[in-house]
Amino acid sequence: MGKLTTHVLDTAHGRPAEGMRVDLLKDGAAVVSIVTNADGRSGEALLKGDALVPGTYELHFHAGAYFRELGVDSPFLDVVPVRFRVEAGQSYHVPLVCSPYAYSTYRGS
């Protein structure tokens, strides 16, 4: 049985991005919204088991609001969308590494 998790690292401050809102959408419809924990992680899986069906998903990372909370006056990034495909029976970890001005993502393990 597969699961979907995420993790956000704040490269501007050299630490996990605690308190960033992350929304999960499937085919454009809202599925779940979480706030990252002290480790910058989703904590529990966003979806797991039978709830993680094949298809196209998007994670919306609310980086702009996160960085404004930390005192960055006008971050270049606002909401960072990451669109990806899910296949049956697989697990997916989708990390985001970001600063107020740049980001990177990959399929983790």
JOWOUR-V801539 format. One record per backbone hydrogen bond with DSSP energy under -0.5 kcal/mol. NH is the residue of the N-H (numbers start at 1). CO is the residue of the C=O. E is the energy in kcal/mol with one decimal. If there is no record, write none. Layout:
NH CO E
NH CO E
This chain:
4 47 -2.6
5 92 -2.4
7 94 -0.7
8 40 -2.7
9 96 -2.7
10 15 -3.0
11 9 -0.9
11 98 -2.7
12 98 -0.7
14 10 -1.0
15 10 -1.9
17 8 -2.6
18 16 -1.5
19 36 -1.9
20 17 -1.0
22 34 -2.7
23 60 -2.3
24 32 -3.2
25 58 -2.9
26 29 -2.5
27 56 -1.7
29 26 -2.1
31 24 -3.1
32 24 -1.2
34 22 -2.7
36 20 -2.4
37 41 -2.6
40 37 -2.5
42 6 -1.7
44 42 -1.4
46 4 -2.8
47 4 -0.9
49 2 -2.6
51 48 -1.6
52 49 -1.4
53 51 -1.4
55 86 -1.8
57 84 -2.9
58 25 -2.5
59 82 -2.3
60 23 -2.9
61 59 -0.6
61 80 -2.7
62 21 -2.7
62 60 -0.6
63 61 -1.9
63 78 -0.7
64 78 -2.8
66 62 -1.6
67 63 -2.8
68 64 -2.4
69 65 -2.0
70 66 -0.9
71 68 -1.8
72 67 -2.4
73 71 -0.7
75 72 -0.5
76 100 -0.8
77 100 -2.2
80 61 -3.0
80 78 -0.6
81 79 -0.7
82 59 -2.3
84 57 -2.5
86 55 -2.6
90 87 -1.3
92 3 -3.3
93 108 -0.7
94 5 -2.5
95 93 -0.6
95 106 -0.7
96 7 -2.8
97 104 -2.8
98 9 -2.9
98 96 -0.5
99 102 -2.6
104 97 -2.1
106 95 -0.8
108 93 -3.2
108 106 -0.8
